[in-house]
């Protein structure tokens, strides 16, 4: 489309025809701004401006440098403004508004990428589903503002305790999901212990090793089953009770050693 519009500009015999053909470059600029990475879109804008200048030099219709400058500025501004807006909309679609963590959609995209990289390297991938214990009591006793503040603090503390490649997401309410690439299931408790030390809130987790061919939904379903089995039997990983007289006003139940251990 860029080359086609350039050819139309070069073939224009009237100033009006040249202007209409040149303004057509804006539509391809809008398309690129929406569907390409911002850095690629900016490089495309430079290409459009160069093609536009060359086609105007070859045009038979009368024109001036001011026309090229004006249309070039319009193309550049369209690219910059739309790529910025599009990046913001994508970030909002993939981010939990309260905690700044991934939401369900963002986690699915990032997890697919991490799992593919781990599979190529032959590394295991472990999925952990975490549910806060008695979180409803925090909201009941201190209001939703206190509950929200607890979630924000918890997200910050856990993020600081994880490796850069670990993925942490909030799926809504008091449920969090953690993807650990390169960490086998039998080594996950060390990671969970770090999370337990990072914040005083109590929680229970269900952990599963992800098979390469397994879908994320299937892995989440298995982790969810283990989580609720752990809550009922106290046989999975549950953070030990915290003892400080907390403003959140909730204490966790003690973990129980799983049967057979």
ZALO-134742 format. One record per atom (N, C-alpha, C): residue in one letter; x, y, z. Coordinates in steps of 0.1 Angstrom, whole numbers, padded with zeros to 4 digits, always signed. Each point is the difference from the previous one (the first is absolute). Layout:
N
AXYZ/...
END
This chain:
261
X+0008-0012+0000/X-0008+0012+0000/X+0009+0013+0000/X+0011-0001+0007/X+0009+0012+0000/X+0005+0002-0014/X+0005-0010-0006/X+0005+0001-0014/X-0011+0004-0010/X-0012-0005+0002/X-0011+0003-0009/X-0003+0015+0001/X-0001+0005+0012/X-0003+0014+0002/X+0011+0009-0005/X+0012-0005+0002/X+0012+0008-0006/X-0001+0001-0015/X-0004-0012-0006/X-0001+0001-0015/X-0012+0009-0004/X-0011+0000+0008/X-0011+0009-0004/X+0004+0015+0002/X+0008+0003+0010/X+0005+0013+0001/X+0009+0004-0011/X+0009-0009-0004/X+0009+0003-0011/X-0007+0002-0014/X-0012-0007-0001/X-0007+0000-0013/X-0010+0012+0000/X-0003+0006+0012/X-0010+0011+0000/X+0004+0012-0009/X-0010+0005-0007/X+0002+0011-0009/X-0005+0013+0005/X-0008-0001+0011/X-0006+0012+0006/X+0004+0001+0015/X+0000+0012+0005/X+0004+0001+0014/X-0010-0007+0009/X-0013+0001-0004/X-0011-0007+0008/X+0002-0015+0000/X+0003-0006-0011/X+0002-0014-0001/X+0012-0004+0008/X+0011+0008+0000/X+0012-0003+0007/X-0003+0000+0015/X-0008+0010+0005/X-0003+0000+0014/X-0009-0012+0005/X-0010-0003-0009/X-0008-0012+0004/X+0008-0013+0001/X+0009-0002-0010/X+0008-0012+0000/X+0010+0000+0012/X+0006+0012+0003/X+0009+0001+0011/X-0007-0003+0014/X-0012+0006+0001/X-0007-0002+0013/X-0004-0015+0002/X+0000-0008-0011/X-0003-0014+0001/X+0010-0007+0009/X+0012+0006+0001/X+0010-0007+0009/X-0004+0000+0014/X-0009+0009+0004/X-0004+0000+0014/X-0008-0012+0004/X-0007-0006-0010/X-0008-0012+0004/X+0009-0012+0002/X+0010-0002-0008/X+0010-0011+0003/X+0007+0003+0013/X+0003+0013+0003/X+0007+0003+0013/X-0009-0004+0011/X-0013+0003-0001/X-0010-0004+0011/X+0000-0015+0002/X+0000-0008-0011/X+0000-0014+0000/X+0012-0005+0008/X+0012+0005-0004/X+0013-0005+0006/X+0000+0004+0015/X-0005+0012+0003/X+0000+0004+0014/X-0008-0009+0009/X-0010-0006-0005/X-0009-0009+0008/X+0005-0015+0000/X+0007-0004-0010/X+0003-0014-0001/X+0015-0004+0001/X+0008+0010+0001/X+0015-0003+0001/X+0005+0005+0013/X+0012-0005+0004/X+0007+0005+0011/X+0004+0014-0002/X-0001+0009+0011/X+0003+0014-0002/X+0013+0003-0007/X+0011-0008+0004/X+0013+0003-0007/X-0001-0003-0015/X-0007-0010-0004/X-0002-0003-0014/X-0008+0010-0007/X-0010+0005+0007/X-0009+0010-0006/X+0007+0013-0002/X+0009+0004+0009/X+0008+0012-0002/X+0010-0001-0011/X+0006-0012-0002/X+0008-0002-0012/X-0008+0001-0013/X-0012-0005+0001/X-0009+0001-0012/X-0003+0014-0003/X-0002+0008+0011/X-0003+0015-0003/X+0011+0006-0007/X+0013-0003+0003/X+0011+0005-0007/X+0000-0004-0014/X-0003-0013-0003/X-0001-0005-0014/X-0011+0008-0007/X-0012+0002+0006/X-0010+0007-0007/X+0004+0015-0004/X+0007+0006+0010/X+0004+0014-0003/X+0010+0000-0011/X+0009-0010+0000/X+0010+0000-0011/X-0006-0003-0014/X-0010-0009+0000/X-0007-0004-0013/X-0008+0012-0004/X-0006+0007+0009/X-0008+0012-0003/X+0008+0011-0006/X+0012+0002+0006/X+0009+0010-0006/X+0005-0003-0014/X+0004-0013-0002/X+0005-0004-0013/X-0011+0001-0010/X-0013-0004+0003/X-0011+0000-0010/X-0003+0015-0003/X+0001+0009+0009/X-0003+0014-0002/X+0010+0006-0009/X+0013-0004+0001/X+0010+0005-0008/X-0002-0005-0015/X-0006-0012-0001/X-0002-0005-0014/X-0014+0004-0005/X-0008+0006+0007/X-0014+0004-0004/X+0001+0010-0011/X-0010-0001-0009/X-0002+0010-0010/X-0008+0012+0004/X-0008-0002+0011/X-0009+0010+0005/X+0009+0010+0008/X-0004+0013+0000/X+0007+0010+0008/X-0002-0003+0015/X+0011+0001+0007/X+0000-0002+0015/X+0011+0008+0006/X+0000+0000+0013/X+0011+0007+0008/X+0004-0008+0012/X+0012+0004+0005/X+0005-0007+0012/X-0010+0001+0012/X-0007+0011+0001/X-0010+0001+0011/X-0010-0011+0000/X-0005-0005-0012/X-0009-0010+0000/X+0006-0013+0005/X+0012-0003-0004/X+0007-0012+0005/X+0002+0001+0016/X+0004+0011+0005/X+0002+0002+0014/X-0013-0002+0008/X-0011+0005-0006/X-0013+0000+0008/X-0005-0015+0000/X+0000-0007-0012/X-0005-0014+0000/X+0010-0009+0008/X+0013+0003-0001/X+0009-0008+0008/X-0003+0001+0015/X-0002+0013+0005/X-0003+0002+0014/X-0013-0007+0004/X-0010-0001-0009/X-0013-0006+0003/X+0003-0016+0001/X+0008-0005-0009/X+0003-0015+0001/X+0007-0003+0013/X+0010+0008+0003/X+0008-0002+0012/X-0009+0001+0013/X-0008+0010+0000/X-0009+0002+0012/X-0010-0011+0001/X-0005-0005-0011/X-0010-0011+0000/X+0007-0012+0006/X+0012-0003-0005/X+0007-0012+0005/X+0003+0001+0015/X+0005+0011+0005/X+0004+0002+0014/X-0012-0001+0009/X-0011+0008-0004/X-0011+0001+0009/X-0008-0014+0001/X-0002-0006-0012/X-0007-0013+0000/X+0007-0011+0006/X+0014-0001-0002/X+0007-0011+0006/X+0000+0002+0016/X+0001+0012+0004/X+0000+0003+0015/X-0013-0004+0006/X-0011+0004-0007/X-0014-0004+0005/X-0002-0015-0001/X+0004-0006-0011/X-0002-0014-0001/X+0008-0008+0011/X+0013+0004+0002/X+0008-0006+0011/X-0007+0001+0013/X-0006+0011+0003/X-0007+0002+0013/X-0012-0009+0001/X-0007-0001-0011/X-0012-0008+0001/X+0003-0015+0001/X+0011-0004-0006/X+0004-0014+0001/X+0005-0003+0014/X+0007+0010+0006/X+0005-0002+0014/X-0012-0001+0010/X-0010+0009-0002/X-0012-0001+0008/X-0007-0013-0001/X+0000-0005-0012/X-0008-0013-0003/X+0008-0012+0006/X+0013+0001+0003/X+0008-0011+0005/X+0004+0002+0015/X-0005+0011+0006/X+0005+0004+0014/X-0011+0001+0009/X+0002-0005+0012/X-0010+0002+0011/X+0001+0014+0005/X-0011+0007+0000/X+0000+0014+0003/X+0004+0003+0014/X-0003-0008+0010/X+0003+0002+0014/X+0015-0002+0003/X+0005-0012-0004/X+0013-0004+0005/X+0011+0003-0010/X-0003+0002-0013/X+0010+0001-0010/X+0006-0013-0005/X-0005-0011+0005/X+0004-0013-0005/X-0007-0004-0013/X+0004-0011-0006/X-0007-0005-0011/X-0015-0003+0004/X-0009+0002-0009/X-0013-0006+0002/X-0001-0013-0007/X-0012-0006-0001/X-0001-0013-0007/X+0005+0000-0014/X-0005+0010-0008/X+0004+0001-0014/X+0016+0002-0001/X+0005+0009+0008/X+0014+0003-0001/X+0009-0012+0004/X-0005-0007+0010/X+0007-0012+0005/X+0000-0011-0011/X-0011-0002-0007/X-0001-0010-0010/X+0010+0003-0011/X+0001+0013-0004/X+0010+0003-0011/X+0014-0002+0004/X+0003+0005+0012/X+0014-0001+0005/X+0004-0015+0004/X-0010-0007+0005/X+0003-0014+0003/X+0002-0008-0012/X-0007+0002-0011/X+0002-0007-0012/X+0014+0002-0005/X+0005+0012+0001/X+0014+0004-0005/X+0010-0007+0009/X-0002+0000+0014/X+0010-0006+0009/X+0000-0015-0001/X-0012-0006-0002/X+0000-0015-0001/X+0007-0004-0013/X-0002+0008-0011/X+0006-0004-0013/X+0015+0001+0001/X+0005+0010+0007/X+0015+0002+0002/X+0005-0012+0009/X-0007-0003+0010/X+0004-0011+0009/X+0000-0013-0007/X-0010-0003-0009/X+0000-0012-0007/X+0012-0001-0010/X+0004+0011-0006/X+0011-0001-0009/X+0013-0003+0007/X+0001+0005+0013/X+0012-0002+0008/X-0001-0013+0007/X-0011-0007+0000/X-0001-0013+0007/X-0002+0002+0015/X-0005+0012+0004/X-0001+0003+0015/X-0015-0003+0004/X-0002-0004+0013/X-0013-0002+0005/X-0007+0014+0003/X-0013-0001+0000/X-0008+0012+0004/X-0010-0004+0010/X-0001+0008+0011/X-0009-0003+0011/X-0010+0011+0001/X-0013-0004+0002/X-0011+0010+0002/X-0005-0001+0014/X-0001+0012+0007/X-0005+0000+0014/X-0012+0009+0000/X-0011-0005+0006/X-0012+0008+0002/X-0001+0003+0015/X-0001+0013+0003/X+0000+0004+0014/X-0013+0007+0004/X-0006-0004+0011/X-0012+0006+0005/X+0002+0005+0014/X-0003+0013+0003/X+0002+0005+0013/X-0010-0006+0010/X+0004-0002+0012/X-0009-0006+0010/X-0007+0011+0007/X-0014-0002+0001/X-0008+0009+0008/X+0001+0014-0005/X+0002+0002-0013/X+0001+0014-0004/X-0013+0008+0002/X-0011-0007-0001/X-0013+0007+0002/X-0001+0007+0014/X+0007-0006+0010/X-0001+0006+0013/X+0008+0013+0000/X+0010+0002-0008/X+0007+0012-0001/X-0010+0011-0005/X-0007-0003-0011/X-0010+0010-0005/X-0011+0003+0010/X-0004-0011+0007/X-0012+0002+0009/X+0004+0008+0012/X+0013-0001+0005/X+0004+0007+0012/X+0006+0014-0003/X+0007+0001-0011/X+0006+0013-0003/X-0005+0007-0012/X-0009-0006-0007/X-0005+0006-0012/X+0008-0004-0013/X-0006+0003-0011/X+0007-0004-0013/X+0013+0008-0002/X+0001+0012+0005/X+0012+0008-0001/X+0012-0007+0006/X-0003-0006+0012/X+0011-0007+0007/X+0004-0013-0008/X-0011-0006-0005/X+0003-0012-0008/X+0008+0003-0012/X-0004+0011-0007/X+0008+0004-0012/X+0014+0003+0003/X+0002+0007+0011/X+0014+0004+0004/X+0008-0013+0003/X-0006-0010+0006/X+0007-0012+0003/X+0004-0007-0013/X-0009+0000-0010/X+0003-0007-0013/X+0012+0008-0007/X+0000+0013+0001/X+0011+0008-0006/X+0013-0003+0007/X+0000+0000+0013/X+0012-0003+0007/X+0005-0014-0002/X-0009-0009-0001/X+0003-0014-0002/X+0007-0002-0014/X-0006+0006-0010/X+0005-0001-0014/X+0014+0006-0001/X+0002+0012+0007/X+0013+0005+0000/X+0011-0008+0007/X-0004-0006+0011/X+0009-0008+0008/X+0004-0013-0007/X-0010-0006-0006/X+0002-0012-0008/X+0009+0002-0012/X-0003+0011-0007/X+0007+0003-0013/X+0015+0002+0004/X+0003+0007+0011/X+0014+0002+0004/X+0007-0013+0004/X-0008-0010+0003/X+0006-0013+0005/X+0002-0010-0011/X-0005+0003-0012/X+0001-0009-0011/X+0011+0003-0010/X+0004-0009-0008/X+0010+0002-0010/X-0006+0008-0012/X+0008+0007-0008/X-0006+0008-0011/X-0008-0008-0009/X+0004-0013-0003/X-0008-0008-0009/X-0012-0007+0005/X-0003+0001+0013/X-0012-0006+0006/X-0012+0009-0003/X-0011-0006-0003/X-0012+0007-0003/X-0010+0000+0011/X-0005+0011+0005/X-0010+0001+0010/X-0012+0008-0005/X-0011-0006+0003/X-0013+0007-0005/X-0010-0001+0011/X-0009+0010-0001/X-0012-0001+0008/X-0012-0003-0009/X-0007-0011+0003/X-0011-0004-0008/X-0013+0006+0005/X+0000+0008+0010/X-0012+0006+0005/X-0002-0004+0015/X-0006+0010+0007/X-0003-0003+0014/X+0013-0003+0008/X+0001-0011+0007/X+0011-0003+0008/X+0008-0012-0006/X-0001-0002-0013/X+0007-0011-0007/X+0011+0004-0008/X+0012-0006+0001/X+0012+0004-0007/X+0005-0013-0007/X+0007+0002-0011/X+0006-0011-0007/X+0015+0003-0003/X+0008-0010+0002/X+0015+0002-0002/X+0005-0011-0010/X+0008+0004-0010/X+0006-0009-0009/X+0015+0001+0002/X+0006-0012+0003/X+0014-0001+0003/X+0007-0008-0011/X+0007+0007-0009/X+0007-0007-0011/X+0013-0004+0005/X+0004-0013-0003/X+0013-0005+0004/X+0001-0005+0015/X-0012+0000+0006/X-0001-0005+0014/X-0009-0013+0000/X+0006-0011+0004/X-0008-0012+0001/X-0010+0000+0012/X-0010-0008-0001/X-0010+0001+0010/X+0005-0003+0014/X+0010-0009+0001/X+0005-0003+0014/X+0009+0010+0006/X+0003+0011-0008/X+0008+0011+0006/X-0009+0012+0002/X-0013-0001-0002/X-0008+0012+0000/X-0002+0005+0015/X+0001-0009+0009/X-0003+0005+0014/X+0010+0010+0005/X+0013+0000-0005/X+0009+0010+0003/X-0004+0014-0005/X-0006+0000-0012/X-0006+0013-0005/X-0012+0005+0009/X-0008-0010+0003/X-0012+0004+0008/X+0004+0004+0014/X+0011-0005+0005/X+0005+0004+0013/X+0004+0014+0000/X+0007+0004-0011/X+0004+0014-0002/X-0012+0010+0000/X-0011-0005-0007/X-0012+0008+0000/X-0006+0001+0014/X+0000-0011+0007/X-0005+0001+0014/X+0007+0009+0009/X+0014+0001-0002/X+0008+0010+0008/X-0002+0014-0005/X-0004+0002-0012/X-0001+0014-0006/X-0012+0007+0006/X-0011-0006+0004/X-0012+0007+0004/X-0007-0009+0011/X-0007+0007+0009/X-0006-0007+0011/X-0013-0007-0003/X-0006+0003-0012/X-0013-0006-0003/X+0002-0015-0001/X-0011-0007+0003/X+0000-0015+0000/X-0007-0004-0013/X+0004-0012-0005/X-0005-0005-0013/X+0002-0015-0001/X-0006-0006-0010/X+0001-0014-0003/X+0003-0001-0015/X+0008-0009-0004/X+0004-0002-0014/X-0002-0014-0005/X-0003+0000-0013/X+0000-0013-0007/X+0010+0000-0011/X+0009-0010-0001/X+0011+0000-0009/X-0001-0011-0010/X+0003+0002-0013/X+0001-0011-0010/X+0011+0003-0009/X+0006-0011-0005/X+0010+0001-0011/X-0008+0000-0013/X+0003+0010-0009/X-0006+0001-0013/X+0006-0009-0010/X-0008-0008-0007/X+0005-0008-0011/X+0001+0008-0012/X+0009-0003-0009/X+0003+0009-0012/X-0013+0001-0009/X-0007-0011-0001/X-0012+0000-0009/X-0013+0004+0007/X+0001+0003+0013/X-0012+0003+0008/X-0004+0015-0002/X-0012+0002-0001/X-0005+0014-0001/X+0001+0007+0013/X+0001+0013+0000/X+0000+0008+0012/X-0013-0002+0008/X-0011-0001-0006/X-0013-0002+0007/X+0000-0013+0007/X+0006-0011-0006/X+0000-0013+0006/X+0009+0000+0012/X+0012+0007-0001/X+0009+0001+0011/X-0006+0008+0012/X-0007+0010-0004/X-0007+0008+0011/X-0011-0008+0007/X-0007-0008-0008/X-0010-0009+0006/X+0006-0010+0010/X+0011-0005-0004/X+0007-0010+0010/X+0005+0007+0012/X+0006+0012-0002/X+0005+0008+0012/X-0012+0004+0009/X-0011+0003-0006/X-0012+0004+0007/X-0005-0011+0009/X+0000-0012-0006/X-0004-0012+0007/X+0009-0003+0012/X+0013+0002-0002/X+0010-0002+0011/X-0002+0011+0011/X-0002+0012-0005/X-0002+0011+0010/X-0012-0003+0009/X-0011-0004-0005/X-0012-0002+0009/X+0001-0013+0007/X+0007-0009-0005/X+0003-0012+0008/X+0009+0003+0012/X+0010+0009-0002/X+0008+0005+0011/X-0007+0008+0010/X-0010+0008-0005/X-0008+0008+0010/X-0009-0009+0009/X-0005-0010-0007/X-0009-0009+0008/X+0008-0010+0009/X+0011-0005-0004/X+0007-0009+0008/X+0012+0006+0007/X+0004+0012-0004/X+0012+0006+0005/X+0012-0009-0003/X+0000-0006-0012/X+0010-0009-0004/X+0010+0005-0010/X-0003+0012-0005/X+0010+0006-0010/X+0008+0011+0007/X+0006+0008-0008/X+0008+0011+0006/X-0009+0011+0005/X+0001+0003+0013/X-0008+0011+0006/X+0010+0007+0008/X+0000+0013-0001/X+0010+0008+0007/X-0003-0001+0015/X+0010-0002+0009/X-0003-0001+0014/X-0006+0013+0006/X-0006-0001+0011/X-0007+0012+0005/X+0010+0011+0004/X-0005+0012-0003/X+0009+0011+0004/X-0005+0005+0013/X+0009+0005+0008/X-0003+0003+0014/X-0002+0015+0004/X+0005+0009-0009/X-0001+0014+0003/X-0015+0004+0002/X-0002+0009+0009/X-0014+0005+0001/X-0002+0010-0012/X-0006-0006-0010/X+0000+0007-0013/X-0013+0009-0001/X+0002+0011-0008/X-0011+0009-0003/X-0010-0007-0009/X+0004-0011-0007/X-0009-0007-0009/X-0009-0009+0008/X+0003-0003+0013/X-0009-0007+0009/X-0003-0014-0004/X+0009-0007-0007/X-0003-0014-0004/X+0012-0009+0004/X-0002-0012+0004/X+0011-0009+0003/X-0003-0012-0009/X+0011-0006-0005/X-0002-0012-0008/X-0001-0012+0008/X-0005-0011-0005/X+0000-0013+0006/X+0014-0006-0002/X+0004-0008+0009/X+0013-0007-0001/X-0001-0010-0011/X+0011-0002-0007/X+0001-0011-0010/X+0001-0013+0006/X-0005-0010-0006/X+0000-0014+0004/X+0009-0008-0009/X+0008-0008+0005/X+0009-0008-0009/X-0009-0010-0008/X+0002+0000-0014/X-0008-0009-0008/X+0001-0014+0004/X-0010-0008-0003/X+0000-0014+0004/X+0011-0007-0008/X+0007-0009+0007/X+0010-0007-0006/X+0014+0006+0001/X+0001+0012+0006/X+0013+0006+0002/X+0004-0001+0014/
END
